[in-house]
């Protein structure tokens, strides 16, 4: 049987590295982490607005 695949998406102002402790607790699970471009280190004048 193929192991399940899980996609993890961080919340606002976080990055994909925040999932490292959780991934350690999921042996045998195919985990995909999605890094949103809006959470990257960009200057404040490029943050955009709602």
C-alpha contacts under 8 A as a table, 3 or more apart, distances in Angstrom:
res1	aa1	res2	aa2	distance
3	X	28	X	6.43
3	X	29	X	5.63
3	X	30	X	6.47
4	X	29	X	5.67
4	X	30	X	6.07
5	X	29	X	6.19
5	X	30	X	4.54
5	X	31	X	5.69
5	X	32	X	7.29
6	X	29	X	7.31
6	X	30	X	6.27
6	X	31	X	4.89
6	X	32	X	6.11
7	X	31	X	6.00
7	X	32	X	4.78
7	X	33	X	5.80
7	X	34	X	7.10
8	X	19	X	7.73
8	X	31	X	7.30
8	X	32	X	6.26
8	X	33	X	4.94
8	X	34	X	6.23
9	X	16	X	7.45
9	X	33	X	6.29
9	X	34	X	5.30
9	X	35	X	7.01
9	X	36	X	7.80
10	X	14	X	5.91
10	X	15	X	6.27
10	X	16	X	6.36
10	X	18	X	7.70
10	X	34	X	7.58
10	X	35	X	7.45
10	X	36	X	7.87
11	X	14	X	5.83
12	X	39	X	6.97
13	X	39	X	5.47
14	X	18	X	6.96
14	X	39	X	6.37
15	X	18	X	5.98
15	X	35	X	6.41
15	X	36	X	7.81
15	X	39	X	6.44
15	X	40	X	7.54
16	X	19	X	6.01
16	X	33	X	6.24
16	X	34	X	6.73
16	X	35	X	5.54
17	X	20	X	5.63
18	X	21	X	7.47
19	X	22	X	5.37
19	X	23	X	6.17
20	X	23	X	5.21
20	X	24	X	6.43
21	X	24	X	5.26
21	X	25	X	6.82
22	X	25	X	5.24
22	X	26	X	6.77
23	X	26	X	5.15
23	X	27	X	7.44
23	X	31	X	7.22
24	X	27	X	6.58
26	X	29	X	5.66
35	X	39	X	7.57
36	X	39	X	5.73
36	X	40	X	7.47
37	X	40	X	5.62
38	X	47	X	7.47
42	X	46	X	6.40
42	X	47	X	7.09
43	X	46	X	5.57
43	X	47	X	7.05
44	X	47	X	5.40
45	X	48	X	7.34
